[in-house]
Amino acid sequence: MWQNLGLTLLVIMATLLCVLLFMLFGWYVVWQLFLSKFKFLRELVGDAGTPQAETQPSEPKSERPASSAQAARSRTSRQRVSFPESPS
């Protein structure tokens, strides 16, 4: 009788362990393939790493000189140039 009870408990514990390991493996695969792309979910989990799309370093505004900031701004925006009319 004690052997049957012990065997039953062992089977139940082994089953729970297998289910838990399967769930953890599934979560890991889904996280790596899909969920890690969302910044909100990364913040909830507390993941300090960033996905590859956001690994490009951005220059802080304080380190760029004002002249290069103006040059970059003038290149990105279109401006109309008006020429003075010559009398004929």
TIPA-433269 format. One record per residue: residue in three letters; x, y, z of N, C-alpha, C, O in turn. Coordinates in steps of 0.05 Angstrom, whole numbers, plus 5000, padded with zeros to 4 digits. Layout:
// residues N
AlaXYZXYZXYZXYZ
...
***
This chain:
// residues 88
Met501649765000500050005000501750255000501250444985
Trp503850265017505550505018507150534992507850754984
Gln507750304979509150314954507450444933508450614917
Asn504850374932503050494912502750794917502750954898
Leu502450874942502151154948504751314941504551534929
Gly507051204947509551334940509951354910510851554900
Leu509251134895509451144866507551344854508251484835
Thr505151364865503151564855504251844859504052014841
Leu505251904883506452174888508752234870509152454861
Leu510452034865512752064848511852134819513052304806
Val509751994809508752044782507552324780507952464760
Ile506052404801504852674801507052884801506853084786
Met509052854817511253054819512753064792513453274783
Ala513352834780514752824755513152954733514253094716
Thr510552914733508753034713508753344716508953484696
Leu508553434741508553724746511253844737511254064726
Leu513353714742515953804735516253824704517254024694
Cys515253624690515353624661513653844649514553984631
Val511353894660509554104651510854374656510854554638
Leu512054414679513354664686515754714667516054944657
Leu517354514662519654544644518654614615519954774601
Phe516554484606515454534580514454824578514854954557
Met513054914599512055194599514455394598514255594584
Leu516455344614518755524614520255534587521055744578
Phe520455304575521755284549520055434528521155584511
Gly517455404529515655544510515755844514515855994495
Trp515855934539516056224545518656334534518656544522
Tyr520756184538523456274528523356304497524356504487
Val522356114483522256114454520556354445521356504427
Val518156384456516356604448517656874455517357064440
Trp519056894478520357144485522457214464522657444455
Gln524157014457526357074439525357144411526557314398
Leu523157014402522257054375520357294372520357414350
Phe518857364393516757564388516557774410516658004405
Leu516357684435515657874457517858064464517258284473
Ser520357994459522558174467522658424449524158604455
Lys521158424428521158664410519558894421519859114411
Phe517858844441516159054452517459174477518059034496
Lys517859434476519259574497517659564523518759534545
Phe514959574521513259564545513659304560513859304585
Leu513759074546514058814558516858784570517158654591
Arg518858904556521558884568521759034594523058954613
Glu520359264596520259424621518859264643519659274666
Leu516659124636515258974656516958744667516858694691
Val518458614650520058394658522658494672523758344689
Gly523458734666525858844678528358774662530558764673
Asp528058724636530258654619531858914613530759104601
Ala534458914620536059144615537159154586537959364577
Gly537158924573538258914546536259034526533859064532
Thr537259104503535559214482535759034457537758904453
Pro533659024441533858864417535858984397536759214401
Gln536558844377538658934358537859184343539559334335
Ala535259234339534359464325535059724339535359934327
Glu535259714366535659954381538559974392539060144409
Thr540359814381543059824392544860044379547060074388
Gln543760184359545360404348545560634367543560734377
Pro548060714373548260934392547361194380547961254357
Ser545961354396545061614387546761824400547461794424
Glu547262034385548962254396547262424414545062514406
Pro548162484438546662674455546862954442548863014429
Lys544863114446544763384435546863564447547763744434
Ser547563514472549563694485552363664474553963844476
Glu552963434462555663394452556063494423558263534414
Arg553763534408554063624381554463924381553164074396
Pro556264024364556564314362554164434349552664304334
Ala553664684354551264824344551364844313549364824300
Ser553764874302553964904273553164654258551864664238
Ser553964414269553264164256550264114260549063984243
Ala549164204282546264174286544664334266542664244255
Gln545664584261544364754241544664634213542864644197
Ala547064524207547464414181545664164177544564134155
Ala545364004197543663764195540763854192539263734176
Arg539964064206537264154204536664274176534564224165
Ser538564424165538164544139538164334117536864364097
Arg539564114121539663904101537063744101536063654080
Thr535863704124533463544126530963694118529063564109
Ser530863954122528364104115528764234088530964334082
Arg526664244072526764374047526064674050524164744064
Gln527564834037527065124039526965234011528465153993
Arg525165434007525065563981527065783980527465934000
Val528365803958530266013954529166203933528466123911
Ser528966453941527866653922530166823912531766933927
Phe530266853885532367013873531267283867528967313858
Pro532767493870531767753863531467773833533067673817
Glu529367913825528767943796530668153785530968373797
Ser531768103762533568303749531868473730530268373715
Pro532368733732530768903714531768873685534168843679
Ser529868863666530668833638529669053620530169043596
***
